[in-house]
Amino acid sequence: MTVTSITPGVPASADGRSPDRPRTLGQADFLRLLTTQLQTQDPFNPTDNTQMIAQMAQFSQVTGIAEINQSLGSIAAMLAQGRNADLSGWIGKSALVESRTAMPMADGYIRGEVSAPAGATGLSIAFLDGAGKLMSEQPIAADATGHATFGWQPPALTAPVTVQLRQNGVPLDASPRIWASVIAVRDPGSASPGVLTTNGNYAPQAVQRLG
């Protein structure tokens, strides 16, 4: 008899299969099979002791693995709860995330920063509506490392605006970093895990800085 999987404490159905895991052999099933094997063995040619011990050892090994898996699952659940508790402290703060779109924060402003070629001139930040129409364009100046910040108070918005870095009016391939207010934290085990902000939902590791 060969044991392929053990599930401790899972009751078997009438046909010897677990109702939740129909192809998994539980402890009760193994003991019932072992008892049946002993009762139906040939008394003149009983099961070899070595084989019996090997079966018991295999049973203990697989059971131990199943128990370890259960323990790891419990540890993972506790770690997830700890992460949720840590992230809850972010609510009400500002998170800097990489995004080409933006929505105003609680004070009505869109703020962010962008990286440009060091020493570049003629830089500007353009804000476009959903149809690609220019709503505002502001000149910006990058420091010696190419870092520049921007801010704009748009009119009432019903949809995100596109934020675009330009040089002499020509769009550059750069992803701005937008400040967004953290509204809520979603469970890492949910369908949409992460940090919910005024600019959308982001994974915690996508937040570059808190303010």
N, C-alpha and C positions, 0 to 999 in steps of 0.2 A: 504493500500500500504506500503510495507516494502523496505527501501533503504539498499542495501548491499555494495555499493561502489560508490564513487563520484570521477570523474576526472575533475577538473576545466579546462575550456578552451579547451577541446578536442572535435572537431566537430563530430557529428554523421553522419553515412552513411544513405542511403535511408531507410534501414530496421531498423533504430534506434540504430545501433551498431557502435561503433568507429572503423574506418578502421585499427588503430594500435592495439587497445585492444578490440576485437569484443565482449567480455563478460563484459565490464565495462560500467556502467551507468554514463553519464556526467550530468553537470548542466542543459544544454539545454533539455536533455531527461527528467530529473526530472520535470522541469517546464512544459514541454509539457504534461506529464502524469498528473500532478496536475491540469492543466487547463482542460484537457479532463475529468478528474474526476468531476470537478465542473460543467462542461457543461452537462454531461450525468447523473448526480445524479437525483434521484427521488425528484421532488419538494415537494411532500407530506411527504417525509422521507429523508430530506437532511443529509449530512454527519455531524456527531456530532462534535461540536466545539472542544471538548477535543481531539478527534481523529485527527482533522486537526492540532491542535497545536502540538500534539505529532509528527506528520509527519514532520512539519516544524522544530521542535527541532532536530529530528533525521537527517534531511537534513543538518542543520547547523553543527551538531557534526561531521558527516562524512566528510563534506567539510573541516572543520577545521583540521581533521586528515590528509586529503590529502595534505593540504597546509603545514602542519608541515613536512610531508614526503618530500615534494619538497624542503623545507628550509634545512632539514638535508642533502639531496643529494647535495645541493649547498655548504654547509659547508664542506662536505666530499671532494668535488672536490677542494675547496680552500686549504684544509689541504694537499691533495696530491700534489698540485702545490708547496706548501711550503716545503714539504719533498724533492721534486725534486731539488728545489733551494739549499737546505742545502747539499744534496748529491753531487751536482755539484762541491762543494768545495773540494771534495775528489779526483777529477781527477788529476793525476800526482803524487799522494802520494802513499805510500806503505801500504797495508792492511795485517794484520796478520789473517789468516784463518786456521781452522782445516782441514787438508787434508792429505791423504796418497799418493797423487801424486803431482808432481811439474814440473814447467817449469821455465827456467831462467828469471830473471828480466832484465831490460834494460841494466845493466852493465855486463850481461852474467853469473851472479852467482845465484845459488840456496841457499837461506838462510832460516833458521828456528830455531825452538826451540822445545824441547820435555821434558816431565816430566817422570822421572824414580824413582824407589824406592830410598829413601834417603840412602846415604852411599853405594849404589850399585857400584860394580867394574866390570871391563871387558866389559864396555859399548862401543858400536860403532853404527854408522849410515851407513846403506847400501843403495846404489842407484841401482835399477834394471831396465832393459829395459822392453819393452812390452812383451817379451817372458820369463821374469823372470830371465834373465842372469845378473849376477853381473857386474856392470860397475865400481863401486868404493866403498870402505869401509873405513871409517875413525874412529879412536878412539875418544871418547868424554869423558869428565869428568863432572859429576853432582855435583852441590854444596850441601850444607847441607840440602836444601829443596828438592833435587832431580831434580832441574832445570838445563838444559844443552842447549847450543846453538851449531849450526853447520853451515858450509858454504862449497860450492863446486862449482868450475867452470867447467862445463861439456863441452865436444866437442859439435859441432853443433847438435841440437836436432830437430827432426821433429815430435816427439810425447812426451807426458809427461813421466816422469820416476816415479817409485814407491820408496817412501822413507820409510825405515824400521828400527826400533830400535831393536838392538840385544844385547844380553848379552852372552859373551863367544861364539859368533857365533850362538846362538839360538834366533830366532825372538821372540820379546815380543809383547804382545797385547797392543799397545800404538798408539795413533793417533798424529803424529807430527803436529806442527803448522807452516805453510809456509808463508813467506813473498811474496806478489805478487803486482805488479804495477797496480794501478787503471787506466783503459783505458777509460771507459765511464760509464755512469749511465743510467739505463733503467727505463722507466716509470713504477711506481708500478701497473698501470692498464693494462700493456701489458701482452702478453702471457708468457714472461720470465722476470719478474721484478727483480730488484736488481742492484748489482754493478758488472760490467764486468771487470775482471782482467786478467793478463797474465796467470793466472792459472784456469780460468773458471769464471762462473757466480755465484754470491753468494747473498743471501738476506742481507740487511744492518745489521740486528741483528746478522748475523753470523761473522761479522768482529769484532775480539776481541780487536784490537788495530790498530791505524794509526801511521805511521812513516814518 
